[in-house]
Amino acid sequence: MELFLNATSPYARLVRIVVLEKGLADAVKLRWCDPWSDDAQLLEANPAGRIPALITEDGTALSESLVIALYLDGMGRSEPIIPASRLSEVLRQAGLGQSLMDAAFGTVIGRKHQGKEVDDTVLGRRRWRAIHRILDRLENEISADPVSPSMTLGEISIAVALDYLSFRLTETNWPERHEKLKAWHQHVTKKESFAQTAFL
Ligand SMILES: N[C@@H](CCC(=O)N[C@@H](CS)C(=O)NCC(=O)O)C(=O)O
């Protein structure tokens, strides 16, 4: 399999962590690229021009991080990252993590192309309100310790989104404002798969 990625995308990092957690590192070749440079092979794999994209063993090109995570969960012999017994809880967390990533990434990319003033537009303010609401909700909902020793897709998604805030939007100061979430995040990100994929 081949995974198109870069070192700063939260969506690509989520998939990379899934690859490691599922014990599939040897089966997935990393194909580093710049999604903003219209890389011809990436466009062939994903006409949207976005990473991550995964070419499966049978040559199928998959896009969208959660879709790729779902595919990888069906492979490898490790514990499922979407356990059937906790389906709704894990998918709820995955959705919240993904929404946090979307609002944060939208803010970062908006600033890059239109300047920081974009934060004061209708859409910019809306994204910031979403970021704060999601953080508050996670602070209220997250249980102190993860339920199982193996990671779930929900935990990976939320933890990567929080790391992305610390990487790109430090002004959120989320660890100072959300103590329970901070402790949870410290616990979850102790895993080797997080260390190996740190944002650069
Ligand atoms: N919903 C998508 C989002 C993917 C995405 O936006 N990736 C960014 C990098 S972080 C990208 O490739 N952007 C290039 C572009 O939008 O042209 C997913 O979950 O995979």
The ligand as an ORCA input file, in Angstrom:
! r2SCAN-3c Opt
* xyz 0 1
  N     -11.697     15.775      5.135
  C     -10.387     15.493      4.616
  C      -9.499     16.714      4.779
  C      -8.143     16.555      4.070
  C      -7.422     17.886      3.911
  O      -8.021     18.976      3.954
  N      -6.099     17.804      3.717
  C      -5.302     19.013      3.496
  C      -3.966     18.927      4.226
  S      -4.158     19.088      5.950
  C      -4.987     19.156      2.033
  O      -4.503     18.226      1.422
  N      -5.263     20.328      1.471
  C      -4.954     20.637      0.100
  C      -6.112     21.295     -0.604
  O      -7.176     21.495      0.029
  O      -5.981     21.601     -1.785
  C      -9.813     14.269      5.352
  O     -10.326     13.939      6.432
  O      -8.900     13.602      4.829
*
